[in-house]
Amino acid sequence: MTTKVALITGANKGIGFETARRLGALGITVLVGARDERRGADAVRRLREEAVDARAVTLDVTDPETVFRTAAWIDEEYGHLDVLVNNAGTATISRRRALPSETSLDDMRAVYEVNVFGLVTVTNAMLPLLRRAPAARIVNVSSEVGSIASQTAATSPLSTMPASAQYPSSKAAVNMLTAQYAKELAGTRIKVNAANPGFTATDFNDHRGIRTAEQGAEASVHLATLPDDGPSGILWGHLWTTEGDGDGGYGVLPW
């Protein structure tokens, strides 16, 4: 039986690292995508200490050359790819919060380069390998902040949070890309879904959040291991609500 292989971008820390750890614990070979070679190697060392079959790949989603080089290496080493988790992302490059009317266009373009254009670059490069797998899964790590319904519903805590432009709109784009890839690949054995980790405390948001990185990885792991009769073309993950203790469990979120 051929070992399953998963590529996770931005996997040297946070939700990406926990996703690699959880998939590795299931016996899947994990390819730890990281921009920084040293940090990727350190992440692999920590995973191997837990008996995870992990290998580092130097991959910057904004640098097509590194993406294509990674695809060629996976082809040579394994000949296929079972799971792609598009986890790499950023909320802001300038590290400055701003209202939509005060948004830096340079910052917004930089966010889109990572969250949107990087996702397309990686997905398109890996699709030939995913098509060779018996039943591949593509997981795009999105966010409830990209859900227009969640941003405007009275039952969502997001409706009262400050407005911003670049990150929410980039994740709305990720949601649409997920739907479009799922449409294209309907009828194949590849499932494409978007994961909502929930409001997770990591370096990504200066450790603000109500969930741990381990919890944040649960949605990605679930979607990466869907059975053959599982869904495709949905946004699935943690449900945050104004009711009760705010924890609505897991389920499908509105686009």
N, C-alpha and C positions, 0 to 999 in steps of 0.2 A: 504494500500500500504506500503510495507516494505521500510524503509529509506535506501538510499544508503550509503555505508560505504567506506571510502578511507583511506589507510595507506600511509603516506609520510615519507620516511626516511630522516634524517638530516633536520627536519622541524622546528627546534627552531629558525632559523634565515635565512636571505638572501632569495634566490629564493625558498627554501623549505617552509619557513614561508609564503611567498606571495602566493605560490601555495595552501597552506592550507587555507589561508584567502579567496582566490578567489573561491575555491571549496566549502568552508563553506557558502559563500554568496549565492551559488546556492541551498542551503538546504541539502547539503551532510554532513553527520557526518564525521569529520576528526580526524584521529588518528595521533597525532603528535609524530613521532619517534625521539628520541634524546638520545645520549649517556649519557648525564648528566641529572639526574633526576630533579635537581633544575631548570636548563635552560628549560627543557621541560615543567615543571609546570608553569614557568613564561610565556612561549609562549602561553600556553593554557589560562592563565588568560587574556592576551591581546586579544586573539581571542574571548573569551567569552564576553569581554567588547563590542565587535561588534556584539553580538548576534549569534556568530557561535557556533554550537554544536561541541565542541572539547574535546578530552580526550588525556592525555599524556600516552605514552608507552616508557619505558626505553629500548632502542634497540641499540646495537652496531653491525653494519653489519659484523665486524670482529670477533664477539663472537657468535658462533652458539647457545650456550645455551640461550642467550637473544633472539635470533631470534625464536627458537623453542618455548620458553616460550610465546612470543608475539603471535605466531600462535595459540597456545593452548588457550590463553586468548580470542582472537578474535572469535575462534570457540565457546567457552562457552558463550560469551556475545552476539554474533550476528549470528553465524552459517554460515556466508559467508563473502566474501569480493568483493566489486564491482570494486574498483580501487586500483592499486598498483603503486605508483610513486617511482621508485628507484632514489632518488635524492641525497643521501649521496655520497660525493666524496671529493677527495683531489688532489691538483696539485703536492705537494711535502710535505714530512714529515720534512725534514731538513730545509725547508724554504730557500733553496739555489738554485738559478738558475744555470744550467750548460749545456754546449754543450753535444751532444751525446757522444763524445769521453772522456768527463770528468764526466759522470754520475756515481753516487754512486749506486752500485747494491743493497745495503741495502735499500736505499731510493726508488729505483725502485720496489723492492719487496713489500715494505710497501704501495706504491701507488696502486699496483695491488691487494693487499689484500683488500683494500677499494673499488676501482673502478670496479674491475672485479670479484674477488672471492666473495666479499661481495654481489654483485648483484646476482650472481648465488645462493648463500646460501639463500638469502631472497626470491628470485623468486620461487625456488623449495619448500621452506617451505610454501609459501602462495598459491601455485597452487591448492591444494585441495579445499581451500576456494574460490578461484576465479572461479573454475569450477562449484561451486554451485550457483553462481550469474546468473541472467538472461542474462546478456551481459557484461562481465567484460572487463576492459581495463588495460593493463600494459604499463606504460610509463617509459622508461629508459632515464634518463637525460644524454645526450651525449654532443658533442660539434663539431663545424665545424673544430676544430683542429684535430679531428680524421678522417676527410675526406681526403683521399689521393688526390683526385681531387682538393679540395679546397687548399690544401697545395702546389700544383704545378701549378695551373692555373694562368695565367698572370692577369686575371680579379679579382683575390682574393687578398686582402691586406695581407693574410697569407703568400703568396709566397715570400715576402720580409722580413718577420720577422725572428728573430734568430731561429736557429734549436734547438730542445730539444728532449729528448727521452721518459721519463717515462709517462708524462701526455698525449701527443698526441697518443702514441701507446696504452695506456690503453683505450682511447676513441675509437680508431679504433677497439679494441677488443669488446667494448660495442656495436659498430655498428654491428659487425659480430654476436654477441650473440643475438641481436635483430632480425636479419634476420633468425637465426636458430630457435629461439623460435617461431617466426611467422610461419615458415615452419611446425614445430611440431604441432602447434595449428590451422593450417589451417583446415577449415571445422567445427571448433567449434565456439562458440559465443564470444570467447576471442580474442581481437585485441592487437597486440604487436607492439609498435612503439618507435622510438628514437626521443627525443626532442632536438633541438638546441636553447638554450636561447639567443645566441649571446654574444658579448663581453660586459659582464655585470659587473658593479662596485659593489663588495661586499667584505666582509672580506676575502673571498676565494682568491682574487687576490690583496689584499691591496687597494681595492677600485679604481683600474685602470679599465677603461672601458668606453664605450660610451652609455650604456643602464642602466636603473634603475633596481632594483630587481623586481619591479612591472612588468616592460616590460619583464624581463627575464622569469617570470612565465607564460607568455601568451602561449608559445608553449606547456608547460606541461598541462595547463588547457584545451587547445584546443584538444589535443590528448586524454586526460582523459574523455572527454565528446563527443567523436565521435558518430555519429548516426550509426544505424545498417549497412548502406551502405557505411560507411567510410572505408578508406584503412587500411591495416595491412602490417607491414614489410617495413616501410619507415623511413627515417630521415627527419624530418620536423621542420621548425622553421625560425628564422631570416636569411635573406640573406644579407651578407656584400659584397660590391663590390667596385672596384676602380673607378667606373663610377659615375658621378653626385655627390650627397652629401654622397654617400657611403651606403645609406639605400635602399636596394632592396626589402623591404617589407617582406612578408612571403611566404614560398613555400617549395617544396621538394628539398633537397640538395643531391648532388651526394655522393655515398659511397666513 
